[in-house]
Amino acid sequence: MDVREILAQATEAPHVRRVFGEPIERDGVVVVPAATVRGGAGGGSGSEKDARQGGGGGFGLVARPAGVYVIKGGDAQWRPALDLNRVILGGQIFGVVALLVLRSLLRRR
């Protein structure tokens, strides 16, 4: 696979199907899942005359759930997804900072 093929795949990869999932319909309620998709690509080339000089390339995608659109009775509502890992990390950082502040206050006394 050469660099042009890799870059062609990379431009097609962040398609709307990766951002919005297939709608799910139950009991008159339609749920459309949505995600945040980020990607990047890179490539290189080499000399055709010297086999020791090569090239390559690649690309990657990261997708995270963003939330869902809930459509009921002609009314659409956005419901964001909860990233529990971020909530836990934020709580841990807050706890460490609170302990450091408490320690410095107790040392002053």
Residue pairs with C-beta under 8 A, 6 or more apart in sequence:
3 43
3 44
3 45
3 55
3 56
3 57
6 41
6 43
6 57
6 58
6 59
7 41
7 43
7 57
7 59
9 59
10 39
10 40
10 41
10 59
11 41
13 39
13 59
13 61
14 37
14 39
14 61
18 35
18 37
18 61
18 63
19 34
19 35
19 36
19 37
20 32
20 33
20 34
20 35
21 32
21 33
21 34
21 35
23 30
23 31
23 32
24 30
24 31
24 32
24 33
25 31
28 72
28 73
29 70
29 71
29 72
30 70
30 71
30 72
31 68
31 69
31 70
31 71
32 68
32 69
32 71
33 65
33 67
33 68
34 65
34 66
34 67
34 68
34 69
35 63
35 64
35 65
35 66
36 63
36 64
36 65
36 66
37 61
37 62
37 63
38 61
38 62
38 63
39 59
39 60
39 61
39 62
40 59
40 60
41 57
41 58
41 59
42 57
42 58
42 59
43 55
43 56
43 57
43 58
44 55
44 56
44 57
45 55
46 53
46 54
46 55
47 53
64 81
64 83
65 81
65 83
66 80
66 81
67 78
67 79
67 80
67 81
68 78
68 79
68 81
69 76
69 77
69 78
69 79
70 76
70 77
70 79
71 77
